């Protein structure tokens, strides 16, 4: 199976039937030349869009009514002539033509309403197709026409909008009956959504691979997390859609990529050139933002994809490809140190999405854990409860991870093999984990907010209290456990008839109740500290976790001195390692999303890495750095990090 290219463009082409002259200005040489000048080596091209129109000659009636040429065929020939790969896009979940001509195929919710755009709605929204209906047969038929027509010219497929929401149409009700499920039961409804998605992607991929074994395929649902697990076999690789300004935010990608990269598949990070999100024409984000988003993918072991939308007449926007080219020229220069590279991690964080799908794209526990560990420059992955833990040194259970019998056994085996554990909130409490430092003492704590007083030398000041905004758990120390912090209580908990000042009640008394404990290589914090940091961003909460982590991981794999905004990651490429240093700072300049406009150089960054190396070299510059070696640790100083800097470590 072909390795993903590093410099992809996802070229949207959702074009209304009311637009005349579609493809009328398309020039094959100009199209390929524009992509080539922008250093693009792969471009996703459209067979069928969300409007339901097809952009090539077809036996189906929904060829775009104003299409002036066999556009997809001409695009593929032009790109292949320039050495550019062309996976083909086919919409699945949204298709306005199919919804209009087969209204019985549209999803229906439990109130009998069609799911999606209202009949007079002007902005946003599409009608959603029911995967239990014969619509999926049509998707497969149209896909196989593309397979048969383009044959060996076909480089792969990108199937989009793999979602299922309304499951109460006639086709779904029949499926409920067949499966013996109750359409009134929310858990059964969720199971139906899952089954229909898995069934659809499996059928589509099996049909394609029966004719073209090994052809690259990805099924996109806008997010890669534990809910994607059952759909993994139907995708050859992963494309992590994550437009920071388009609703995903700048923390979505580092969380999702750290999960996706554990699945044994090649992956890329998909952002967009748009100042905001998909479908914005003549909208350009700053160069520094696009650099940051693409370099972040390299730093985590991935490839790059930048979203654009082709003008209906078929001409690429020059300003867009000047912007993309300015970034992709740098990506191309860095490829020799990224090709075949894999992310290196020593900490595994159990992905909270596995247990709570209500905040799938940005779970607060995941966010808090990711921010803490990134700001501490730790090397970590997000994993699920079934992941192989043998390659990690520390397992983190953030706030609310339920530990059942099988997971407890795996955790016990991990600890017995020398692994360390950090848990918080209800995670692991009362689960019978061998050597766990805390025992439950009656459920949630009486007061919230309450306060934490750290032991001397742990973090902060030992002569003061720090507010803990989210309610913790009442615990007592297990035999042999060391108390690292205790709880102080307020006078009372704020209520409608008793309150102090603007917010919460101050400290009234110290207690001996433990707030943080450690026993051997297991640390426990009684409060949901990861959620707390995600919601309140008080540095003490992060520093508390990092201090506890230092007790069970005193010799981290990578350390870098600098501001907390400096990111440091490690990848391995055969028998050598590459350190990636990034320094870009997203700012909340508008009402709803963050932007990056400037590079902010950092000077004199000292780095320590516990990897075998005899020399360090700035790449791609090729400049050697003085390297010190001591007790299995190498250290060096990077003179300047101007946005993104790589350091090659080799023997």
N, C-alpha and C positions, 0 to 999 in steps of 0.2 A: 504494500500500500504506500502511495506517495506521501512523503513528508509535506506538511503544510508549508506554503511559501511565507516569507517574513513580511511582505509588503502588499497587503491586499486592500482593495477598495470594494465596499459593498454598495453597488450602484442601484439605488432604488429607482423605480420607474412606474409609480402608481399614477396612471394617467386617465382622466375622465374621457368619456365618449363625446363630451361637448368641446373638446380641444381639437381643432382642425390640424391637418398636415403633420400627423405624427411621423417622425423620422424623415421629414421632407428635406432637412439640411444635413442628414447624416453623410459623412465622408469617411470612408474606411481608413484611408491613409492618415487623415487628420486625427481621427479618433485614436488610432494606435500610437501615433506620434506624441499626442498629448499625454497618454498614459506612460509611455516610455520616458519622456522628459521628466515626468514626476517620479521616476524610479519605481513605478508600480509593476509588480510581477504576477499579480493575480487579481481578477475582477469578477465579482458575482453579477451575472447578467440575467435579464428577466425573460421567462417564458410566459408566466401569468401573474397578474398583479391583484391587489385587493379590490380593485374595481371589477375584477373577473375577466379582463380582456387579455387575449393572447397576442404576442408580439412577433409572430412568425407565421408562415404558411401552415395551415392546419385543416384537418377534416371537421373540426368542431365549429359551430356557428358563431362562437364568440371571439373571432379574430377582431382586433380593434377596428372599429368602423372607418377610422380615418388614417389607418396605417398605410404608408405609401411605399413600403418596401418589405422584403423578408428580413426584418431588422436583426433578430437574434442570430440568424445564420450569417449575415454580413458582419456582425460584431465579432462572432467567434472566429471567422476566417481572418479578419483584420488582426485580432489579438494573437492568434496562434502564429501568424506570420511574424509577429514581433517577439515571440517567445513568452507570451503572457498567458497564464492559465485562466480558464473560464468556467467555474462552477455555475450552475443554472438555478435560478430562483423560481420556486413555485409556491404561491400562497396556499394555505390549507384552511385555517380557521376563519378567515374573512374573505368573502367573495360576493360582491354586490350583484353581479350578473346572475349567479346561481340563486341568490336569495330572492331576486326579483322574478326569475323564471320558474323557480321551485320554492315557493314560500313555505311549503310543508317541510322543507329541509332546515328551516331556521330553528335555532334553539328556543325552547319555551321554558320560562321559570315556573315556580310552583303556584304563582298567581295567574298563570295562563298568558303572561305577557311575553312577547318576543324579546329576546336578549339583544341589546345593542342600540344602535341609533334610532331615535324616534322618527316618524314620518315627516315631520317639519323641522327637525333639528338641523341647524346650519353649521355648527362648528364641532369638529371631532366626532369620533365614533363610527363604527361599522356594524353591520349585521353579522351575527355570529352563527356559523353553520353547525348543525348537529352531527356529531361523529357516529351516532347510532343509525343515522339515516343512510339512504343509498348515495349520498353525496361523496362519501369516501370512495365508493366504486368509481365515481366520475374522476376524482383526483388521481386514482391509480391509472385509469384509462388515458387521461391526458398526459400523465407522466410517462407512460409506456410509449406514447406517440413520440415524445421527445427522445427517449432511449433509442427507439427504432430509427428515427430520422437522422439523428446526429452520430450514432454509432461510436466509433473510436474518437470522434472529435469531442465527445462529452467528457468533461473533467470532474464532474461531481454534481451533487444537488444540495440546495439549501431549502428545506421545507419550513415554512414560517407559520407562526401563530398556533402553536400546539397547546391550546387551552380548551377547557370544557367547563362551562358555567351552568347554564340552564339544563336540567336533566328531567324535564317533565313534559316534553313533547310526546306524541304518540309512539315514536320509535323507541324512545327511552323507557316509557312505561312498559312496553312489551319486553325490553331487556330486564327491567326489574322483575317482571313475572318469571322470565326464563331463569334468572339467577337466584330466585327465591328471596329477593330483597324487598324491603319496605320503602316505597318512595316518600313516606312521611318521616322517615328516620334520618336525621342529619348525618349520622355516621355512614349510613347506607348510601346517601346521596353522594358523599365524598368518595366512597368506594366506587360508585358508578362513574364519577368523573375520572378517577384514576384508571379504571378498567378500559374506558372508551379511548383515552389517550394512548395507553400502552398498546391496545389492539390496533388502533389506526396506524401508529408509527411502525409497528411490527409488520403489518400487512404491506405498507408502502415499501419499506426497505427490502422485505423478502421478494417482492415483485421485481424491484430493480436488480437486486443481486442475483436473481435467477437468470437474468440475461447478461448482466455485467458484474461478475463476481469481483468484490473488492473495491468497487467504485466508491469514492468518498461521499459520505452522506452526513448531513447534520439536520436534526429536527429542533427548531428554535422555539422556546417558550419565554424568552426574555430574561431568563435567570437559570443558573446552574447551581442546584443545591441538593439536599437529600431527597426532595420530592422528585428529582430527575432520575433517581437511581434505577427504577424499573425500565426507563426508556433508554438507558445507556447502551444495551446491546444493539439497538437499532441505529446508532450513530457511530461512525468510524472515528470521529474526532469531536472536539468540543469548541464552540464559538461562544465566548462569554460576552453577551451583549450588555454594555454598561456605559451609557452616555451620561457622564457626570452631571451635565447641565440639563438633561432631558428627563429627570425624574429618578435617576439611579443614585446620584450623589457621588462624591469623591471617595467615600469609604466602601461603596458596594464592590468595586473591582478587587481591591486587595483581599477582601473576605472571600468572594466567590472564586477567584483564581487560586487561592490557597486551598480551596476544597477541590476544584476541578483538577488541579495538577496531581492529586493523589489517586486519580482514577485510571492511570496507566494509558491515557490517550493523549495524543498531540492536541494542543489547544492554542487558541489565539484570543486576544482581547479585542473586542469590537467597540470602538468609540465612534464619534462623528465629527465632521468638520464644522458642523453647524454651531452658531453661537448658543442655540438652545437645543432643539431636538429635531427628529425626523420631519421631513416635509417643509422645512424652512428654506425658501429660495433666497439666494444672494445674502446668506447669513454666514458669517465667518467668525470662528473663535480665534483668540490670539495664538500666535506661534508657540509661545511658551506653554500654553495649555495643551496643545496637541503634542508637543514634545513630551511633556510630563506623562500624558496618558499612554503614549507609545513606549517610552522608556520604562514605565512601570511594568508593562507586559514583559519586556525583555528581562527585567530584574527578577521576575518571578518564574522565568523559564518558558514564557509563551512567545507567540508571534503577534503580528499587528494587523488590524483591519480598521479602516476609516470609512465611515458611512458618508455617502453623497447621494444626490438625486439628479438624474439626467434631465435636462430640459426636454420637453415634449418633441421638439424638432430634431433632437438627436445630437446636439452639440454640447461638448463638455465645457464647463465654465473655466475660463483661463485663470481667474483669480483663485479659484478653488485648487487647481492643480499646481499653481505656484506655491500655495500654502502646503499642500500635501507633499510636493516635491522637496520643499525645504526641510521637512521632517524625514522623509523616506531616504533622502541622500545620506543623512546621519545614521539611519537604521542600517542601510546597506553597508556603510563603513564599519559598523559594529558587528555585523553578522558572523565573521570568523570566530568570535569569542562567545557566540550565542547558539550557533548551530549544534544541535544535539545536547545542549546544556539542560540540566534538570535542577530544579530548586532543591536546596538542602535545608532540612529542618530538624530540630531536636526536641521541639515542643509540639504536642498534639492537643488541640482544643476541640472538644466534642461540640459539634455544630448544633446549637440550640434549635434550629429550624426543624430538626428531626422530630422534636417533641411538641412543637407549637408552630403551626402553619399560618397563624393569624398575622404575623409580621414577616412574611417570607423574604422579601427583598432586603430588609434591614432590621433584623432582630436586635433589640437593644443589648442583649447579653453578648451576642457576637460582636456588635459594634464596640462595646466597652472593652472586651478582651482584645480585639484587634488594635484599638487605639493604644491601650496600655503597652502591649507587646511591641508594636511598631515604634512607639516613643521610647521604649527601653532598648530598641535595636536587637530584639530577640528574633531567632529564626524559628518559625512556627508554621504549621498547617492547620486547617480545619478538617476534622475527620467525622465519621459517623460511628455509631455503636458497634458496627461490624468490621471496622477497619483493622488492618494489621498494625499492631502497636510496636512490633519488635524493633523497629528502627529508631524509636524515639527515646529520649531520656526522661521526659516529663509529660504527664497527662494532666490536662486541666478540665475540670467539670464546672462550668460557669453557672452558678446560681440555682438552676432548677432542673438539672439533669436527673431523671429518675433512674436509679440503679436497680435493675431486676437481677434475678439469679444468674442468668448467663453472662450479663455484663459484669456483675460482681466477680464471677469466677475469672473472667478475662483480666479484670483489674488486679485481682490477687496474684495471678500468674505474672502480670507485668511487674508488679512490685517485687515479687519473689525473684525475678530475673534481674533486679537492680534498678528498676524504674522508680521515679518519684511521682507524687500526686499532689495537686493543688485543687481544693474544692471550696465552694462557697455556698451560702444560703442553705437550701434544702438538699443540695447535691451530695450524695453519698451518706447523708446523715441517717443513722439507723439502718443502713443497708447491710451491716455485718462485714464491712471491708476489714480485712486483717490489719491490725495496727492503727486503725483510724483514731485520731487524737481526741475526738469529741463524741459525747453521748448526748442524746436528746434529753432535755429537761422540761418538757411540757409544751412544745409547739412554739408559735410565734412569741416574740418578746412583747411585754406589756405596753411599752411606749414606742412611739415613732413620731417624729425623729427622736433618737437618743444620741448618745455620744460615745466615742472610743478614746481611751487613754493608752498610748503605746508604752511598752516597757522601755527602759533606758537603752539607747543604742539601736533601737529598731528603725524608727523613722520619725522625723519631726521632733517635737519637744515632748519629753516625758513628764513635764510639769503642767501640761495643759490638756484640754479635751478637744476632740474634733467631731463635728456633727456628722452623723450617719443618716442620710435623708430617707433611706428606704428601710422598711421594717425587717429586722433580723430574726434569728432563731435563738431560743433559750437553750443553752447547752451547759454541760459540765465537762471538766477535763477527764479524759480516760487515764487510767493508771500509766504513769511514766510520761505523760504529756507535759510540755513546757508551755506556760501561758505567756503569749507575746503581747497581749493587749487585753484590757478589761473594759467593761461597760459602765458608763456613768448615766444616771437617769435624770430627766427633767422633773420639775415640780408636779406636773400633770400633763396629760395629752390635750392638745387644743380641741375645744368643742364649741358648740354654739353659745354656751353660757359661761365657759371658762376659757380665757385666752390671755396671752401676753403680747403686747406690741403688734407688729405687722405680720409676723410669720409663726414662729414656733416658740415654745417655752424654754428658758435657759436651764443650765445644769443646776440641779439641787443637791445631788449626793453621788459619791463614788460607790461602786459595788465591787465585789470580787468575781462577778460573773464574767466568764471568758468571752472575749470578742475575737481573738485570734489564738490559735494553738499550733504547735508543731510536735511531732513525735517521729524521730528518725527522718525518713525522707517523705513524710506526709504532712502537709500544712492545710489548715482549715480556717476559714473566716466565717463568722456567724452571720454577717450581713450579705445581701446580694450586691457585692461590690462592683461587679461588671455592669449591671443595670444602673447602679448609682453613678458610675463614671459616665456612662452614655447619656444619662439625663442631666447631670449636674456639672460634669467636667471640672471638678475640684482636684487640683494636682495631688493633694494628700492621699486621696483614694487610690490613685495610680501608684504613688510612691509606696503606699502600704502593701499593695499586691507585689510590686517589684522587690520590696524588702523581704517579704515572705518567700518569694521565688528564689531569691539569693541564698536563703537558708538551705534550700533543697537542690539548688543548681548553682553552686559557688563558682564553677568554671564554665561560663557560657561559651558557645562555639565562636561567636563573633562579638566584638565590642568596638564601639566607635565613639570618640569624644566629640561633642558638638551640641547645638541646640536640639530640643526635643523634636523640632520640625525636620531634622535631618533623618532620612531613611537609609538603612543599610541592609542589604540582603546578600545572600551567598548562593551561587550556583556552582555545579560541578560539571565539567566537560572532559570526559574520559579521565585521565589521571591528573588533571589540573583544575584549579578553582578560580572563580572570578568573583570579586567583590563589586557590588553595584552600590554607589552612593548617589542619592537623589536629594535635591533641595529646591522644591517649588512649594509655595504656600497658597492654597485656595483661600479666597476672601469672600465674605458675604457682602457683596456690593449692591445687590438688588433685594427684592422682597422674598424670592423663593429659592434661589440656588447660588452656589459659590462659583467664582471665576478665578482663573489664573492668568495673569498678564505678564508678570516679570520673572526673570531668573534672579535669584538672590544668592550670590556667591558666598561660600563659606571657606575660610582659609585655615590652613594648618590642622587638618583633621587627623588625629592619631588613631590608628586602627590596630587591633589585636585579633588574631585569628588562630584557632587551634586546628590547623591543617598542616600537612607536610609541605614545605616549600623551601627552596634555596634562593629564589629570586622573586622580586616583585617588579612589575612593569605597568606603567600607565598605558592603557589602551583606549582608543586606537592610536594615541600619539607615539607609542613605541619608546617612551622615556623610562629608563630604569630608576627605581627608588632604592635608597639605602634600606637594608632589611636586617633587623635584629632577631636572633633566635635564642630562646631560653625555655627549657623544660617543656618542649613540645608546642610552644607558642611562638608565632612570628609577629613582629610588630613593625609598623612603618608609618610615615607621615605623608599624607596627600597634601601637596602645597595648596591646591584650590579645587573646590567642587563648584563648577559653574553650571548648575542645573543637573547634569548627569555625568558621573565619572566612573569608569571601570578600572579595576586593578587586577591584572593577571598574576596569579600565584602558581608557580611551577617549580619542579625540582631541577 
